[in-house]
Amino acid sequence: MTGDNREMIVRLMMPSILRSSAFLLGFLTATGSFAAGKYDPGATDSEIRIGQTMSYSGPNSSFATIGMVHDGYFRKVNDEGGINGRKINFISYDDAFNPAKTVEQTRRLVESDQVLFTFGSLGTALQLAVQKYLNSKKVPQLFVSAASSKWEDPEHFPWTIGFVPSYRAEGRIYAKMILAQNPNAKIAIIYQNDDYGRDLLRGVKDGLGERSSMIVAEDSFEITEPTIDTHIVKLKASGADTLFDFTPPKFAAQAIRKVGELGWKPFHVLNTVSSSIGTVLRPAGFENAQGIVSTAYLRDVSDPRWQNDSSIVQYKEFIKKYAPTADLGDLPAWNAYGAAQTLIQVLKQCGDDLTRENVMRQVANIKGFHPDTLLPGIDIDTGPLDYAPMESLQLVKFEGNRWVAIGDVLSGQAEKR
C-alpha cells in the first residue's frame, strides 16, 4: 500500500516468457494459430484480467483479508498453470470504505485497466454506489462481498450477483424457526438503521407473513451511536420473550452483555455476521452467550471434527504459503477462499468464450457446486432467474465455548423459481 491514498494495487502479471516474441512465434509455429477464443476487454489467449475494490484502509480495514486471500488464491491458480492456459491478472484497489473512492476506483478498473469483470468487491453501500454504472457498461459485478438481497435482481440488474445467503434469506429462516418452535412468541427486534438491518427485518416479516403481529417491538439504532444499551432496556420493557439481534459485531457484544446484566432471559437470536466467537461472544462473556441461536453456512476451520479433512488441511497449507498474514480462524478469509474456488469453476465453464455475456451466462448456470468451505447440504446453485447462489443455512446454538448444529439445513428461499 503506497501513496497518500494508501492505495494497494495487486497485479499478478504473467511470466515474462509469455510476453516474449520468441515464445509467441514458437507457439504459432506449433499450433498454426492462437486458440480460437472469443474475447471482450480484459481477456486474451494468455490473460484474464479481474478487478476489485477492497477496504485495505479505513474503518473496515479488518476485511482486507478478503482481498489478500483472493490474491493468494489466484497466484496459486497461476502457479498451477492458470485457467485453460491463461494466467489471472488480479488488480485490487483500496477504496478506504468510502463510496466516492469506490466509484473512482471502479471507473479506473473499467476504463483504464479494462478488466473483464469485477469480483468479490466489498460492502453493500459501496457496491450499490457502482451497481448502476457497471450494469450500464455491461461489466459483470460478480460475487459481491456483502449479503444484500439487492444483488438478487436479474430483471433490473442482470450484470450483478452476490455470493453468500442474503440478509433477507437469513431473516426468513429465523421466522420459519420461530413459527415451528414457538408460534406464540413475543418478538422484539433490534436492527441497524441501514440496508443491512432493514434487509434482515424485511426477511423476518416475509417469513412471518400473516403472523407478523408476533413482533411486539422493534427498535433501530445508528452506527454512529457509542452504545445500544438504552435500546436493549427499551426492548426488555416491551414484555418480549424473544430477541432478534440484528447488530454488527461491536454492538452485538454490547447487546449480549447488557441482556445478561439486566437478568433478561429471552430466546436470543443473533445474526450470522456477528457470530464470531473471538470478536463477539468471548468479549461479551461466554456466560452471557449460552443458548444463543444463529445460522452458519461455512464449516468451522477450528472445529475438531474437520481437522483431518483433506480440504481443511489444504486450506491451512494455502494460508501458510499464499496468505501468511491471514488468521486461520478468520471467517471472511475462509469465505473468500470458497468464493475464489467458485469463480474458477465459472471460468472453467466459460472455456474459450471469455466475453462478458458468456461470463454472466455461466455465472447463472452453476449447478450443485460445493466449494471446500461449505457445510454439508449447502451448495452453490444459480439460474437465469435465480441470482441467489446460496439460500440455505444451518441453525446453530452456542453451548459451552462453541457453536453446535441443531436440526436440518433450512432454506431461506422466498418462493420456488
FILO-937280 format. One record per residue: residue in three letters; y, x, z of N, C-alpha, C in turn. Coordinates in steps of 0.05 Angstrom, whole numbers, padded with zeros to 5 digits, always signed. Layout:
BEGIN
ALAYXZYXZYXZ;...
//
This chain:
BEGIN
MET-00024+00017+00000+00000+00000+00000+00025+00018+00000;THR+00042+00016-00019+00066+00033-00021+00090+00017-00027;GLY+00114+00030-00024+00139+00017-00031+00149-00002-00010;ASP+00175-00010-00014+00187-00028+00006+00173-00054+00009;ASN+00161-00063-00012+00147-00089-00010+00118-00086+00000;ARG+00111-00061+00008+00084-00055+00018+00064-00067-00002;GLU+00069-00062-00027+00052-00074-00048+00026-00058-00051;MET+00004-00073-00051-00022-00060-00055-00032-00067-00083;ILE-00038-00047-00098-00049-00051-00125-00077-00039-00125;VAL-00097-00056-00130-00124-00046-00132-00132-00047-00161;ARG-00137-00024-00172-00145-00022-00200-00172-00007-00202;LEU-00191-00021-00213-00217-00009-00217-00220-00003-00247;MET-00211+00020-00255-00210+00027-00283-00237+00037-00293;MET-00244+00031-00318-00269+00040-00329-00268+00071-00331;PRO-00291+00083-00330-00293+00112-00332-00279+00122-00357;SER-00268+00146-00355-00252+00156-00378-00269+00159-00403;ILE-00295+00163-00400-00312+00167-00424-00311+00142-00441;LEU-00308+00119-00429-00308+00094-00444-00283+00091-00461;ARG-00262+00107-00454-00237+00105-00468-00235+00127-00490;SER-00254+00145-00491-00252+00167-00510-00260+00158-00538;SER-00246+00169-00557-00252+00162-00585-00280+00171-00593;ALA-00288+00193-00580-00315+00204-00587-00336+00184-00579;PHE-00333+00172-00556-00353+00152-00546-00353+00128-00564;LEU-00329+00118-00571-00327+00095-00588-00339+00099-00615;LEU-00335+00123-00626-00346+00129-00652-00377+00130-00651;GLY-00387+00141-00629-00416+00142-00625-00428+00114-00622;PHE-00413+00098-00608-00422+00070-00603-00424+00055-00630;LEU-00402+00058-00645-00402+00044-00671-00424+00054-00690;THR-00429+00080-00689-00449+00091-00706-00477+00080-00698;ALA-00481+00078-00672-00508+00070-00663-00512+00040-00667;THR-00491+00024-00665-00495-00005-00667-00485-00018-00692;GLY-00468-00003-00706-00457-00014-00731-00431-00030-00726;SER-00427-00040-00702-00402-00055-00696-00401-00059-00666;PHE-00378-00069-00657-00376-00077-00629-00393-00102-00624;ALA-00397-00108-00598-00411-00133-00591-00395-00156-00602;ALA-00410-00176-00612-00397-00199-00625-00386-00218-00603;GLY-00365-00208-00589-00354-00223-00567-00331-00240-00576;LYS-00326-00262-00561-00302-00278-00564-00284-00274-00540;TYR-00259-00267-00544-00242-00258-00522-00215-00272-00521;ASP-00205-00275-00497-00177-00282-00492-00165-00257-00478;PRO-00138-00257-00474-00127-00235-00459-00141-00229-00433;GLY-00146-00204-00427-00160-00196-00403-00189-00189-00407;ALA-00199-00192-00431-00227-00186-00437-00230-00171-00463;THR-00247-00151-00463-00253-00135-00487-00283-00129-00486;ASP-00292-00113-00506-00320-00104-00506-00327-00087-00482;SER-00307-00076-00469-00313-00057-00447-00301-00065-00420;GLU-00285-00087-00419-00270-00092-00395-00267-00122-00390;ILE-00267-00130-00364-00259-00156-00355-00237-00152-00334;ARG-00213-00162-00340-00190-00157-00322-00186-00182-00305;ILE-00187-00179-00279-00185-00200-00259-00161-00196-00241;GLY-00146-00217-00236-00122-00215-00219-00125-00230-00192;GLN-00109-00222-00173-00110-00235-00147-00083-00229-00132;THR-00075-00249-00116-00054-00244-00096-00066-00247-00069;MET-00059-00228-00051-00071-00228-00024-00050-00219-00004;SER-00053-00228+00021-00034-00222+00042-00042-00196+00056;TYR-00036-00174+00043-00041-00148+00055-00021-00141+00077;SER+00001-00155+00077+00021-00152+00098+00031-00180+00105;GLY+00048-00182+00126+00059-00208+00134+00042-00221+00156;PRO+00048-00246+00162+00036-00259+00185+00006-00264+00183;ASN-00005-00264+00159-00034-00268+00156-00048-00244+00145;SER-00038-00220+00152-00050-00196+00141-00079-00191+00151;SER-00087-00206+00172-00115-00203+00181-00134-00212+00159;PHE-00125-00229+00140-00142-00238+00118-00143-00218+00095;ALA-00130-00195+00098-00131-00174+00078-00160-00165+00073;THR-00177-00169+00092-00205-00161+00089-00218-00175+00066;ILE-00208-00199+00059-00219-00214+00036-00216-00198+00011;GLY-00191-00189+00006-00186-00173-00018-00201-00147-00018;MET-00204-00135+00005-00218-00109+00007-00247-00112+00000;VAL-00259-00134+00010-00288-00139+00004-00291-00145-00026;HIS-00273-00162-00038-00275-00167-00066-00273-00141-00082;ASP-00254-00124-00075-00251-00098-00088-00276-00082-00086;GLY-00288-00080-00062-00312-00065-00058-00335-00076-00074;TYR-00337-00103-00075-00360-00115-00090-00358-00109-00120;PHE-00334-00110-00130-00331-00105-00159-00336-00075-00165;ARG-00329-00057-00147-00335-00029-00150-00366-00025-00150;LYS-00379-00040-00133-00408-00039-00132-00420-00048-00159;VAL-00410-00070-00169-00419-00080-00195-00415-00060-00217;ASN-00391-00047-00217-00386-00027-00237-00405-00003-00235;ASP-00410+00005-00210-00428+00028-00206-00456+00021-00216;GLU-00463-00005-00217-00490-00013-00226-00490-00020-00255;GLY-00468-00014-00270-00468-00018-00298-00450-00040-00309;GLY-00437-00055-00290-00418-00076-00299-00432-00102-00307;ILE-00418-00119-00321-00428-00145-00330-00432-00143-00360;ASN-00457-00144-00368-00464-00141-00397-00450-00117-00409;GLY-00449-00095-00394-00437-00070-00403-00407-00068-00399;ARG-00394-00090-00390-00365-00090-00386-00359-00083-00357;LYS-00339-00066-00353-00331-00059-00326-00309-00078-00317;ILE-00308-00084-00291-00288-00101-00280-00263-00085-00271;ASN-00240-00093-00281-00215-00081-00274-00201-00101-00256;PHE-00202-00096-00230-00192-00115-00210-00164-00107-00200;ILE-00144-00125-00204-00117-00120-00197-00108-00139-00175;SER-00104-00129-00151-00098-00146-00128-00071-00138-00116;TYR-00051-00157-00116-00024-00151-00107-00018-00164-00080;ASP-00003-00151-00064+00006-00162-00039+00028-00183-00043;ASP+00025-00206-00029+00046-00226-00030+00058-00231-00003;ALA+00049-00216+00018+00060-00217+00045+00060-00246+00056;PHE+00042-00263+00046+00040-00291+00054+00067-00305+00051;ASN+00080-00300+00028+00106-00311+00022+00103-00325-00005;PRO+00106-00352-00007+00102-00366-00032+00119-00355-00055;ALA+00144-00347-00049+00161-00336-00070+00149-00311-00082;LYS+00138-00294-00064+00126-00270-00073+00100-00276-00088;THR+00085-00296-00080+00061-00304-00094+00068-00312-00123;VAL+00089-00327-00127+00098-00335-00153+00105-00310-00170;GLU+00120-00292-00158+00128-00268-00173+00104-00251-00181;GLN+00085-00247-00162+00062-00230-00168+00043-00244-00187;THR+00040-00270-00185+00022-00284-00203+00033-00283-00232;ARG+00059-00287-00235+00071-00284-00262+00066-00255-00273;ARG+00068-00236-00256+00063-00208-00264+00034-00205-00274;LEU+00016-00216-00259-00012-00214-00267-00017-00227-00294;VAL-00005-00250-00299-00010-00264-00324+00006-00253-00348;GLU+00031-00247-00343+00049-00240-00365+00050-00210-00371;SER+00046-00193-00350+00047-00164-00354+00019-00152-00355;ASP+00003-00159-00335-00025-00148-00334-00044-00163-00352;GLN-00037-00187-00359-00053-00204-00377-00082-00206-00368;VAL-00085-00215-00343-00112-00218-00332-00125-00242-00346;LEU-00152-00242-00346-00167-00264-00358-00165-00289-00340;PHE-00165-00284-00314-00162-00306-00294-00155-00294-00267;THR-00147-00311-00249-00143-00303-00221-00168-00311-00205;PHE-00173-00297-00184-00197-00302-00168-00192-00297-00138;GLY-00200-00316-00121-00200-00312-00093-00173-00308-00080;SER-00151-00316-00093-00125-00312-00081-00122-00330-00056;LEU-00106-00320-00038-00105-00332-00011-00084-00353-00007;GLY-00090-00373+00009-00070-00391+00020-00065-00417+00006;THR-00066-00439+00021-00061-00465+00009-00033-00467-00002;ALA-00012-00463+00015+00015-00466+00006+00022-00446-00016;LEU+00010-00422-00014+00015-00401-00034+00004-00408-00061;GLN-00021-00418-00061-00033-00424-00086-00024-00451-00098;LEU-00015-00469-00081-00001-00493-00092+00024-00485-00106;ALA+00037-00464-00097+00062-00455-00110+00058-00445-00138;VAL+00033-00437-00145+00028-00427-00172+00008-00444-00188;GLN-00001-00465-00176-00022-00482-00189-00012-00493-00215;LYS+00012-00506-00215+00022-00518-00240+00028-00496-00261;TYR+00038-00473-00253+00043-00452-00272+00018-00443-00285;LEU-00003-00437-00269-00028-00427-00281-00041-00448-00299;ASN-00040-00473-00291-00051-00494-00308-00035-00498-00333;SER-00009-00495-00332+00007-00497-00357+00001-00474-00376;LYS-00006-00451-00365-00014-00428-00382-00043-00428-00389;LYS-00058-00447-00378-00087-00449-00382-00101-00423-00374;VAL-00093-00413-00351-00105-00389-00339-00122-00399-00315;PRO-00148-00394-00315-00165-00404-00293-00156-00392-00266;GLN-00155-00410-00247-00148-00404-00219-00174-00409-00203;LEU-00190-00388-00200-00217-00391-00191-00222-00385-00162;PHE-00238-00402-00149-00248-00398-00122-00226-00390-00102;VAL-00206-00407-00102-00183-00402-00084-00192-00399-00055;SER-00181-00379-00042-00188-00374-00014-00172-00392+00005;ALA-00177-00418+00004-00165-00438+00021-00181-00463+00017;ALA-00183-00480+00038-00202-00502+00037-00189-00529+00031;SER-00168-00529+00015-00154-00554+00009-00170-00571-00012;SER-00169-00597-00008-00182-00615-00028-00165-00616-00054;LYS-00141-00604-00054-00125-00604-00078-00136-00586-00100;TRP-00157-00571-00094-00170-00555-00114-00192-00571-00128;GLU-00196-00596-00119-00218-00612-00129-00208-00635-00148;ASP-00190-00628-00165-00177-00649-00182-00177-00641-00211;PRO-00201-00641-00224-00203-00633-00252-00187-00650-00271;GLU-00181-00674-00264-00166-00692-00281-00137-00682-00285;HIS-00125-00673-00263-00097-00664-00264-00094-00634-00265;PHE-00113-00620-00254-00112-00590-00254-00139-00579-00262;PRO-00145-00580-00288-00171-00572-00298-00176-00542-00297;TRP-00155-00526-00291-00159-00497-00291-00160-00486-00262;THR-00162-00503-00242-00162-00495-00214-00187-00505-00200;ILE-00200-00487-00185-00224-00495-00169-00225-00478-00144;GLY-00233-00491-00122-00236-00477-00097-00264-00465-00094;PHE-00272-00459-00069-00298-00448-00065-00312-00461-00040;VAL-00299-00459-00017-00312-00469+00007-00309-00499+00010;PRO-00324-00511+00028-00321-00540+00032-00292-00546+00040;SER-00280-00567+00029-00252-00573+00034-00250-00584+00063;TYR-00225-00582+00073-00220-00594+00099-00226-00624+00099;ARG-00220-00637+00077-00225-00665+00075-00255-00672+00078;ALA-00271-00656+00064-00300-00660+00066-00310-00655+00095;GLU-00298-00634+00107-00305-00628+00135-00298-00652+00153;GLY-00274-00664+00149-00266-00687+00165-00285-00710+00161;ARG-00294-00715+00137-00314-00737+00132-00339-00732+00148;ILE-00348-00707+00149-00373-00701+00164-00370-00707+00193;TYR-00347-00701+00205-00343-00707+00234-00343-00737+00238;ALA-00332-00752+00219-00332-00781+00221-00360-00792+00220;LYS-00376-00782+00201-00404-00791+00199-00419-00785+00224;MET-00414-00761+00236-00428-00754+00260-00422-00773+00283;ILE-00396-00778+00287-00388-00795+00310-00397-00824+00306;LEU-00397-00834+00281-00407-00861+00277-00437-00863+00283;ALA-00451-00842+00278-00480-00842+00283-00486-00838+00313;GLN-00471-00822+00327-00477-00815+00354-00463-00832+00375;ASN-00438-00840+00369-00423-00856+00389-00404-00874+00374;PRO-00414-00896+00363-00397-00914+00348-00375-00929+00364;ASN-00376-00926+00390-00356-00938+00408-00336-00917+00419;ALA-00336-00893+00407-00319-00872+00416-00290-00879+00414;LYS-00274-00868+00432-00245-00870+00431-00235-00842+00424;ILE-00224-00839+00399-00219-00813+00388-00189-00806+00390;ALA-00183-00782+00399-00156-00771+00398-00157-00747+00379;ILE-00137-00744+00363-00136-00723+00342-00110-00707+00345;ILE-00113-00681+00347-00090-00663+00346-00093-00647+00320;TYR-00071-00645+00305-00072-00631+00279-00046-00618+00273;GLN-00048-00596+00258-00024-00581+00249-00010-00597+00227;ASN+00017-00599+00229+00032-00616+00211+00037-00602+00184;ASP+00015-00599+00169+00017-00587+00142-00007-00597+00126;ASP-00010-00586+00102-00032-00595+00085-00059-00591+00098;TYR-00062-00569+00112-00087-00563+00126-00095-00585+00146;GLY-00076-00590+00164-00082-00610+00185-00084-00638+00174;ARG-00067-00645+00155-00068-00672+00144-00092-00677+00127;ASP-00103-00656+00114-00127-00659+00098-00151-00666+00117;LEU-00153-00652+00139-00174-00659+00159-00171-00687+00169;LEU-00147-00695+00175-00141-00722+00185-00150-00743+00164;ARG-00142-00738+00139-00150-00757+00118-00180-00759+00115;GLY-00193-00736+00118-00222-00736+00116-00235-00753+00137;VAL-00225-00752+00162-00236-00768+00184-00232-00798+00177;LYS-00208-00805+00168-00202-00833+00162-00219-00843+00139;ASP-00223-00825+00119-00241-00832+00097-00269-00839+00108;GLY-00279-00822+00125-00306-00825+00135-00309-00849+00154;LEU-00288-00854+00169-00290-00877+00188-00287-00904+00173;GLY-00271-00903+00151-00267-00927+00136-00256-00950+00152;GLU-00271-00972+00153-00262-00996+00168-00262-00991+00199;ARG-00274-00969+00207-00275-00963+00236-00253-00944+00245;SER-00232-00941+00229-00210-00923+00236-00196-00931+00262;SER-00200-00955+00271-00188-00964+00296-00200-00949+00320;MET-00222-00934+00315-00233-00917+00336-00213-00895+00344;ILE-00194-00889+00327-00174-00869+00333-00153-00882+00351;VAL-00152-00874+00376-00133-00886+00395-00107-00870+00398;ALA-00108-00845+00388-00084-00828+00390-00086-00805+00370;GLU-00063-00799+00357-00062-00775+00340-00035-00762+00344;ASP-00035-00736+00345-00010-00721+00351-00009-00696+00334;SER+00013-00691+00321+00016-00667+00304+00034-00647+00318;PHE+00032-00622+00310+00050-00601+00320+00058-00583+00297;GLU+00079-00568+00302+00088-00549+00282+00078-00521+00288;ILE+00073-00506+00268+00062-00479+00272+00081-00461+00286;THR+00107-00468+00286+00127-00452+00300+00128-00457+00330;GLU+00114-00477+00340+00114-00482+00369+00099-00460+00383;PRO+00109-00451+00407+00095-00430+00421+00069-00439+00434;THR+00067-00464+00442+00043-00474+00455+00040-00503+00449;ILE+00015-00513+00450+00009-00541+00446+00000-00555+00471;ASP+00005-00543+00494-00005-00554+00520+00005-00582+00524;THR+00031-00588+00518+00041-00615+00523+00027-00635+00505;HIS+00019-00627+00481+00005-00645+00463-00022-00653+00475;ILE-00036-00633+00487-00062-00638+00499-00060-00657+00522;VAL-00039-00653+00539-00034-00671+00562-00030-00699+00552;LYS-00014-00703+00531-00008-00729+00520-00034-00743+00510;LEU-00051-00728+00496-00076-00739+00485-00095-00747+00507;LYS-00096-00731+00528-00114-00738+00551-00105-00765+00563;ALA-00078-00769+00565-00068-00794+00576-00074-00819+00560;SER-00083-00815+00535-00089-00837+00518-00115-00852+00526;GLY-00131-00839+00543-00156-00850+00551-00179-00844+00532;ALA-00174-00826+00513-00195-00818+00494-00218-00803+00507;ASP-00242-00808+00497-00265-00794+00507-00276-00774+00486;THR-00262-00772+00463-00269-00754+00442-00244-00740+00431;LEU-00245-00714+00428-00222-00699+00418-00229-00685+00392;PHE-00216-00692+00370-00218-00677+00345-00195-00657+00344;ASP-00203-00632+00346-00184-00609+00349-00181-00595+00322;PHE-00160-00602+00307-00155-00591+00281-00132-00571+00283;THR-00137-00549+00295-00117-00529+00300-00127-00502+00291;PRO-00109-00484+00282-00117-00457+00275-00123-00440+00300;PRO-00135-00416+00296-00146-00401+00319-00128-00398+00343;LYS-00103-00390+00340-00085-00386+00363-00083-00411+00380;PHE-00078-00434+00367-00075-00459+00381-00101-00471+00391;ALA-00123-00465+00376-00149-00475+00385-00156-00462+00412;ALA-00151-00436+00415-00157-00424+00441-00140-00436+00463;GLN-00115-00442+00457-00098-00456+00477-00109-00484+00484;ALA-00117-00499+00464-00127-00526+00468-00152-00526+00486;ILE-00171-00508+00479-00196-00507+00494-00190-00499+00523;ARG-00172-00480+00527-00165-00472+00555-00151-00494+00570;LYS-00133-00508+00556-00118-00529+00570-00136-00553+00577;VAL-00154-00560+00559-00173-00582+00565-00189-00575+00591;GLY-00197-00550+00593-00211-00541+00617-00194-00542+00642;GLU-00169-00533+00639-00151-00534+00663-00146-00562+00672;LEU-00145-00582+00654-00139-00609+00661-00164-00623+00673;GLY-00187-00611+00671-00211-00624+00680-00220-00646+00662;TRP-00209-00647+00638-00216-00667+00618-00243-00660+00606;LYS-00261-00680+00602-00287-00674+00592-00293-00691+00567;PRO-00276-00688+00546-00282-00703+00522-00304-00690+00506;PHE-00315-00706+00488-00333-00694+00467-00314-00679+00448;HIS-00315-00653+00449-00295-00636+00436-00306-00626+00409;VAL-00292-00634+00387-00299-00626+00360-00278-00606+00350;LEU-00287-00583+00342-00269-00561+00334-00272-00555+00304;ASN-00250-00554+00289-00253-00549+00260-00263-00521+00255;THR-00277-00518+00232-00292-00494+00226-00274-00469+00225;VAL-00249-00472+00216-00232-00449+00213-00227-00435+00240;SER-00231-00449+00262-00226-00438+00288-00252-00435+00305;SER-00274-00431+00291-00300-00430+00305-00308-00401+00312;SER-00290-00382+00308-00296-00354+00314-00301-00350+00344;ILE-00323-00338+00350-00329-00332+00378-00310-00311+00389;GLY-00305-00290+00373-00288-00268+00382-00259-00274+00385;THR-00248-00289+00366-00219-00294+00366-00210-00320+00379;VAL-00229-00338+00384-00222-00364+00395-00237-00370+00421;LEU-00263-00371+00419-00279-00381+00442-00279-00361+00466;ARG-00282-00336+00460-00281-00316+00482-00254-00316+00496;PRO-00232-00314+00481-00206-00315+00495-00201-00341+00511;ALA-00212-00363+00500-00208-00389+00514-00226-00391+00539;GLY-00246-00374+00540-00265-00375+00563-00290-00390+00555;PHE-00313-00376+00555-00338-00389+00548-00344-00413+00566;GLU-00335-00412+00591-00340-00434+00609-00326-00459+00599;ASN-00304-00456+00585-00289-00479+00575-00299-00489+00548;ALA-00315-00472+00535-00324-00478+00507-00352-00490+00506;GLN-00365-00493+00528-00393-00503+00527-00394-00532+00517;GLY-00411-00536+00497-00415-00563+00486-00397-00570+00463;ILE-00378-00552+00456-00361-00558+00434-00377-00559+00408;VAL-00371-00578+00391-00385-00581+00365-00367-00573+00342;SER-00378-00560+00323-00363-00553+00299-00383-00554+00275;THR-00375-00542+00253-00392-00541+00230-00393-00512+00219;ALA-00414-00507+00203-00417-00480+00192-00430-00483+00165;TYR-00425-00464+00147-00439-00462+00121-00449-00434+00117;LEU-00438-00415+00132-00447-00387+00130-00468-00380+00151;ARG-00487-00363+00143-00504-00351+00163-00488-00332+00180;ASP-00495-00330+00205-00481-00312+00223-00493-00284+00222;VAL-00478-00265+00212-00488-00238+00209-00498-00226+00235;SER-00486-00235+00257-00493-00224+00284-00517-00239+00297;ASP-00526-00261+00284-00548-00277+00296-00574-00261+00294;PRO-00588-00257+00316-00613-00241+00316-00634-00252+00297;ARG-00634-00278+00291-00655-00288+00273-00652-00278+00245;TRP-00628-00268+00237-00625-00258+00210-00625-00228+00207;GLN-00629-00214+00229-00625-00185+00229-00644-00170+00210;ASN-00668-00180+00206-00687-00166+00188-00687-00178+00160;ASP-00669-00197+00155-00667-00209+00128-00656-00189+00109;SER-00669-00187+00086-00661-00166+00067-00632-00168+00057;SER-00622-00193+00054-00595-00196+00045-00575-00187+00066;ILE-00581-00192+00091-00563-00183+00113-00564-00152+00114;VAL-00587-00140+00111-00589-00111+00111-00573-00099+00088;GLN-00575-00112+00065-00559-00103+00041-00529-00105+00046;TYR-00521-00127+00059-00493-00131+00065-00482-00109+00083;LYS-00498-00102+00103-00489-00081+00122-00486-00054+00107;GLU-00505-00049+00089-00503-00025+00073-00479-00025+00055;PHE-00473-00049+00043-00450-00052+00026-00424-00046+00041;ILE-00421-00058+00065-00397-00054+00081-00394-00025+00087;LYS-00415-00012+00095-00413+00017+00102-00404+00034+00078;LYS-00412+00027+00054-00406+00043+00031-00380+00035+00017;TYR-00376+00008+00014-00354-00001-00003-00330-00014+00012;ALA-00334-00021+00037-00312-00033+00053-00314-00024+00082;PRO-00313+00002+00087-00318+00012+00114-00299+00003+00135;THR-00275-00006+00128-00256-00015+00148-00260-00044+00156;ALA-00277-00058+00142-00282-00087+00149-00301-00089+00173;ASP-00296-00109+00189-00313-00115+00212-00337-00131+00203;LEU-00361-00121+00210-00386-00134+00202-00387-00163+00211;GLY-00374-00170+00233-00376-00197+00243-00353-00215+00233;ASP-00337-00205+00215-00314-00220+00205-00323-00241+00185;LEU-00320-00267+00192-00329-00288+00174-00315-00289+00147;PRO-00288-00285+00146-00275-00284+00120-00286-00262+00101;ALA-00293-00239+00113-00304-00218+00097-00332-00226+00086;TRP-00348-00238+00102-00375-00246+00094-00373-00268+00073;ASN-00354-00287+00077-00350-00308+00057-00340-00296+00031;ALA-00323-00276+00032-00313-00263+00008-00335-00250-00008;TYR-00355-00240+00006-00378-00228-00007-00393-00249-00023;GLY-00397-00273-00011-00410-00295-00025-00394-00305-00049;ALA-00368-00306-00046-00351-00315-00069-00353-00295-00092;ALA-00353-00269-00086-00355-00249-00107-00382-00251-00121;GLN-00404-00256-00106-00430-00260-00118-00430-00284-00137;THR-00417-00305-00129-00416-00329-00145-00400-00324-00171;LEU-00378-00309-00169-00362-00303-00193-00379-00287-00213;ILE-00394-00268-00202-00411-00252-00220-00431-00269-00234;GLN-00442-00289-00220-00460-00308-00233-00446-00323-00256;VAL-00421-00331-00252-00406-00345-00273-00402-00326-00297;LEU-00395-00301-00292-00390-00282-00314-00416-00277-00329;LYS-00439-00276-00315-00464-00273-00329-00470-00297-00347;GLN-00463-00321-00337-00467-00345-00353-00449-00345-00378;CYS-00426-00332-00376-00407-00331-00399-00418-00315-00422;GLY-00436-00296-00416-00446-00279-00438-00424-00264-00452;ASP-00423-00265-00478-00403-00251-00494-00379-00269-00501;ASP-00379-00294-00491-00357-00312-00496-00338-00311-00472;LEU-00320-00292-00472-00302-00288-00449-00274-00299-00456;THR-00275-00324-00464-00250-00339-00467-00245-00354-00442;ARG-00219-00361-00436-00213-00375-00412-00226-00403-00412;GLU-00228-00415-00435-00240-00441-00437-00270-00440-00430;ASN-00284-00419-00439-00312-00417-00432-00316-00409-00403;VAL-00297-00393-00392-00299-00387-00363-00299-00413-00347;MET-00280-00431-00353-00279-00456-00339-00304-00473-00344;ARG-00314-00472-00368-00338-00488-00375-00361-00478-00358;GLN-00364-00452-00354-00386-00442-00338-00381-00446-00308;VAL-00356-00444-00299-00350-00450-00271-00357-00478-00264;ALA-00355-00496-00283-00362-00524-00279-00391-00530-00287;ASN-00407-00509-00287-00435-00512-00295-00452-00494-00278;ILE-00447-00494-00251-00463-00478-00233-00483-00497-00220;LYS-00509-00490-00222-00530-00508-00212-00548-00494-00192;GLY-00546-00503-00167-00564-00493-00146-00563-00463-00141;PHE-00539-00451-00144-00536-00422-00139-00533-00418-00109;HIS-00548-00399-00098-00548-00394-00069-00540-00365-00064;PRO-00514-00360-00059-00507-00333-00051-00519-00325-00025;ASP-00521-00299-00020-00534-00289+00005-00522-00300+00030;THR-00497-00308+00029-00482-00315+00053-00488-00343+00065;LEU-00499-00361+00048-00500-00389+00057-00525-00396+00073;LEU-00522-00415+00091-00545-00425+00106-00565-00439+00088;PRO-00590-00440+00096-00610-00455+00081-00601-00484+00078;GLY-00606-00495+00054-00599-00523+00049-00571-00527+00038;ILE-00555-00505+00036-00528-00507+00025-00526-00489+00000;ASP-00521-00501-00022-00520-00487-00048-00493-00491-00062;ILE-00488-00476-00083-00465-00480-00100-00473-00497-00124;ASP-00459-00520-00127-00464-00538-00149-00437-00548-00159;THR-00434-00548-00185-00409-00559-00197-00416-00574-00222;GLY-00397-00589-00232-00399-00604-00257-00372-00609-00269;PRO-00371-00619-00293-00345-00623-00306-00326-00641-00290;LEU-00337-00659-00275-00321-00677-00258-00325-00671-00228;ASP-00339-00649-00222-00344-00642-00194-00334-00613-00190;TYR-00309-00611-00179-00297-00585-00174-00299-00578-00145;ALA-00319-00588-00131-00324-00581-00103-00350-00565-00101;PRO-00349-00538-00103-00373-00522-00104-00392-00527-00080;MET-00380-00531-00056-00395-00536-00032-00384-00561-00018;GLU-00401-00580-00012-00393-00603+00003-00410-00610+00027;SER-00429-00592+00033-00447-00596+00056-00441-00575+00078;LEU-00446-00584+00102-00441-00567+00125-00463-00572+00146;GLN-00468-00552+00162-00487-00554+00184-00472-00559+00210;LEU-00479-00580+00225-00467-00583+00251-00478-00562+00270;VAL-00460-00551+00287-00468-00531+00306-00455-00537+00333;LYS-00469-00529+00355-00460-00534+00382-00459-00508+00397;PHE-00437-00504+00412-00434-00478+00426-00449-00480+00453;GLU-00469-00462+00456-00485-00461+00480-00487-00432+00490;GLY-00480-00428+00515-00481-00400+00526-00459-00383+00513;ASN-00468-00366+00494-00448-00348+00480-00452-00349+00450;ARG-00465-00371+00440-00470-00372+00411-00470-00400+00401;TRP-00468-00403+00375-00470-00429+00362-00499-00435+00356;VAL-00508-00460+00361-00535-00468+00356-00535-00492+00337;ALA-00551-00490+00316-00552-00512+00296-00563-00538+00308;ILE-00551-00560+00301-00561-00586+00311-00564-00605+00287;GLY-00586-00619+00286-00591-00638+00264-00593-00625+00237;ASP-00591-00642+00217-00594-00634+00189-00567-00627+00177;VAL-00568-00613+00154-00544-00608+00138-00533-00635+00129;LEU-00506-00639+00132-00494-00664+00124-00475-00660+00100;SER-00473-00680+00083-00455-00679+00060-00429-00691+00067;GLY-00407-00678+00057-00380-00689+00061-00370-00702+00035;GLN-00388-00707+00017-00380-00719-00009-00370-00747-00005;ALA-00348-00753-00018-00336-00780-00015-00352-00801-00030;GLU-00362-00794-00053-00377-00813-00070-00393-00798-00090;LYS-00414-00811-00100-00431-00798-00120-00416-00795-00146;ARG-00416-00770-00157-00403-00766-00183-00422-00758-00204;
//
